[in-house]
Amino acid sequence: MAAGGSGGVFKFLNPKLRPQPNDIQSVALWGVAAGTSALWLVQPFGWLKKTFFEKPEPEGK
């Protein structure tokens, strides 16, 4: 079924305008590059450490 229905989402588009596998791969790679760049610019590692890895102190002490 998958082989016969491939491209079903974009069947309404002209075959020249349909996204090709290279287009999808490029979008994925650019997304990874953008995400990595955003992490490099913001560098939220202190917040991540405090939020997810440090245990909160009990309030009863």
C-alpha positions in Angstrom: 0.0 0.0 0.0 2.8 2.4 0.8 4.5 2.0 -2.6 1.2 2.5 -4.5 0.2 5.5 -2.3 3.6 7.3 -2.3 3.2 10.9 -3.0 -0.5 10.8 -2.3 -0.3 14.0 -0.2 1.2 15.9 -3.1 -0.7 14.3 -6.0 -2.6 17.6 -6.7 0.8 19.3 -7.5 2.4 19.3 -10.8 5.1 16.6 -10.9 7.8 19.2 -11.3 6.7 21.0 -8.2 6.4 18.0 -5.9 9.0 17.8 -3.2 11.8 15.4 -4.0 13.7 13.3 -1.4 16.6 15.7 -1.7 14.3 18.6 -0.8 13.2 16.8 2.4 16.7 15.9 3.3 17.8 19.5 2.9 15.0 20.7 5.1 16.0 18.2 7.8 19.7 19.1 7.7 18.9 22.9 7.7 16.6 22.3 10.7 19.4 20.5 12.6 21.8 23.3 11.7 19.3 26.0 12.9 18.6 24.2 16.1 22.3 23.7 16.8 23.0 27.4 16.1 20.1 28.5 18.4 21.5 26.4 21.2 25.0 27.8 20.6 23.7 31.4 20.7 21.4 31.0 23.7 23.5 28.4 25.7 20.8 27.5 28.2 22.9 24.8 29.9 22.7 26.3 33.4 18.9 26.4 33.2 18.8 22.8 31.8 21.0 21.6 34.6 19.0 23.4 37.3 15.6 22.3 35.9 16.3 18.7 35.0 19.3 17.4 36.9 19.5 19.0 40.3 17.2 17.7 43.0 15.2 20.3 44.9 15.9 20.7 48.6 13.1 19.5 50.9 11.1 22.3 52.4 10.9 20.7 55.8 14.5 21.4 56.8 
